[in-house]
Amino acid sequence: MGKNWYQIDRRNGDGTLASYEMIQAQSLDDALRKELGTDYADYTISRRRINGNIAAKAECPAETASYIEVYRVIQQ
């Protein structure tokens, strides 16, 4: 199976976009694991739909209010 493009959004606690990057990965979980590395287990992962597409949200440990959102980029 080929890799897909995923956008990683780093957001401030109020939801505003702090930064983003594009990475290639097999799945949402793979993209999160690549981004978070060994800290993956410290994050709370949830899923929801944005414009009909599944997105993953990784909430940071309690010491920070920021969070990461990951979603697959649909290429046409």
C-alpha positions as CSV (number, residue, x, y, z in Angstrom):
1,M,0.0,0.0,0.0
2,G,1.3,3.4,-0.9
3,K,1.8,6.3,1.4
4,N,-0.6,9.2,1.7
5,W,0.1,12.9,2.5
6,Y,-1.0,14.1,5.9
7,Q,-1.1,17.6,7.2
8,I,0.0,18.1,10.8
9,D,-1.4,21.2,12.4
10,R,0.1,22.4,15.7
11,R,-2.5,24.5,17.5
12,N,-2.5,26.8,20.5
13,G,-4.9,26.2,23.4
14,D,-7.4,28.6,21.9
15,G,-7.4,26.7,18.6
16,T,-5.4,29.1,16.5
17,L,-2.9,27.6,14.1
18,A,0.7,27.9,15.4
19,S,2.4,26.0,12.5
20,Y,1.9,23.1,10.1
21,E,3.8,20.6,8.0
22,M,3.0,17.9,5.5
23,I,4.4,14.4,5.9
24,Q,3.9,11.1,4.1
25,A,2.6,8.1,6.1
26,Q,0.6,4.9,5.8
27,S,-2.2,6.1,8.2
28,L,-3.3,8.7,10.7
29,D,-1.7,6.7,13.5
30,D,1.5,6.4,11.5
31,A,1.6,10.1,10.9
32,L,1.1,10.8,14.6
33,R,3.7,8.3,15.6
34,K,6.2,9.9,13.2
35,E,5.4,13.4,14.6
36,L,5.3,12.5,18.3
37,G,8.0,9.8,18.4
38,T,8.6,8.3,21.9
39,D,6.1,10.8,23.4
40,Y,3.2,9.2,21.5
41,A,2.0,7.2,24.6
42,D,1.8,10.5,26.6
43,Y,-0.9,11.9,24.3
44,T,-4.7,11.4,24.3
45,I,-5.8,10.6,20.8
46,S,-9.3,11.2,19.6
47,R,-11.0,11.1,16.2
48,R,-13.7,13.2,14.5
49,R,-14.9,14.1,11.1
50,I,-14.0,17.4,9.4
51,N,-15.8,18.1,6.1
52,G,-16.5,14.3,5.9
53,N,-12.9,13.2,6.4
54,I,-11.6,11.5,9.5
55,A,-9.1,13.6,11.5
56,A,-7.1,12.7,14.5
57,K,-6.5,15.0,17.4
58,A,-3.6,14.5,19.8
59,E,-3.9,16.4,23.1
60,C,-0.7,17.2,24.8
61,P,0.1,16.2,28.4
62,A,-1.4,18.4,31.1
63,E,1.5,20.8,31.3
64,T,0.5,22.5,28.0
65,A,-2.8,23.5,26.5
66,S,-1.6,23.1,22.9
67,Y,-2.6,20.2,20.7
68,I,-1.9,18.6,17.3
69,E,-4.5,17.7,14.6
70,V,-3.7,15.4,11.7
71,Y,-5.8,14.8,8.6
72,R,-5.2,13.2,5.2
73,V,-4.9,15.6,2.3
74,I,-7.1,14.6,-0.6
75,Q,-5.2,15.1,-3.8
76,Q,-7.2,15.5,-7.1
